[in-house]
């Protein structure tokens, strides 16, 4: 292989370009002409002297020995001499054509072969740490050893040390060990017979406790819950609205369950309100509803408390002249028993003659609504106590009522027969 001779750009004594300058090549330090080549392999002989082009640039030429270059103008006027002439080893050749001084670890004789051998040695050198290999990682003898090099290792039934709870050496698996310093490191254990993953840290040459990292299937959605299953972590898909989290019958895993008992759905507080409307129905979940009234006071004295139903979530309320039927019996201290009823009315009557004078606090009690879902006939049972407008009597009113048509009730309205609702609170509960 030949080396490229480097002549620079041909310039005259004034620094101007010397077109068609000539460079005669001799053996270094002599006046003996040597062979010049036009290829890096040193096989194609070229003219000597070498002639520059019109811009003073020389063609690529190669020599196989140290050389001297005597540069003249195109008219053979001497310009300068390069002795020795600089060369560049193997310029234009591939790495396999560049010589390499062999060593004991790398006995190759060219750069390409030496690079490939060094890369192979590097990979095999990391094999002891489980890196750069395609087969089994190196077996780790003791998990708790503090001087193990960073790398990837496997463990089996012969490996000793401290294992996470529920993991045994015979389960087999992979250990990742990454050192931060001589006395600090991090270890991860991948369990081969499940999806369990563990991590622990070494501090001051002492391994800490194992911690388990939750690993679950992909495609989780907002609201999902992760829990520990019998073998590894599991994902519980989110429940539906109104459900609650419970323990299964075997007390081994969580599950979603329907709400049992009484659930507060809405609270409405009157403030000179024409009506108090409740649209918070979930008839797919609740078979009945309860309404608790606390000191619901009319703005107009001697008004009756009424109730109406809706089948379109409160857009409209049934108020036909014969839509409802109700019956209420009442008893006041020191007064005659009374009744309040109608076989056909534009609203359910709940209480009559409610007072609003000083010291008269309105109505308290509970109303139970049955049969609101599934297009059945909605009925109520009411137990109320109220302050009458007559002589400030406190009176108990016990009533029943119904919508005189089968329908799916999805809202209810409370109102007085005259005037607004001055104050008071009504709470709506769903009951399962």
Secondary structure, 3 states (H helix, E strand, C coil): CCEEECCCCCECCCCCECCCCEEEEEECCCCCECCEECCCCCCCEECCCEECCCCCCCCCCEECCCEEEEEECCCCCEEEEEECCCEEECCCCCHHHCECCCCCCCCCCEHHHHHHHHHHHHHHHHHHHCCCCCCCCEECCECCCCCCCCEEEEECCCCECCCCCCCCHHHCEEEEEEEEECCEEEEEEEECCCCCEEEEEEECCEECCCEEECCCCCCCCCCCEEEECCCCEEEECCCCCCCEEEECCCCCCEEEECCCCEEEEEEEEEEEECCEEECCCCCCCCCEEEEEEEEEEECCCCEEEEEEEECCCCCCCCCCCCCEEEEEEEEECCCCCEEEEEEEECCEEEEEEECCCCCCCCEEEEEEEECCCCCCCCEEEEEEEEEECCCCCEEEEEEEEEECCCCCCCEEEEEECCCCEEEEEEEEEEEC
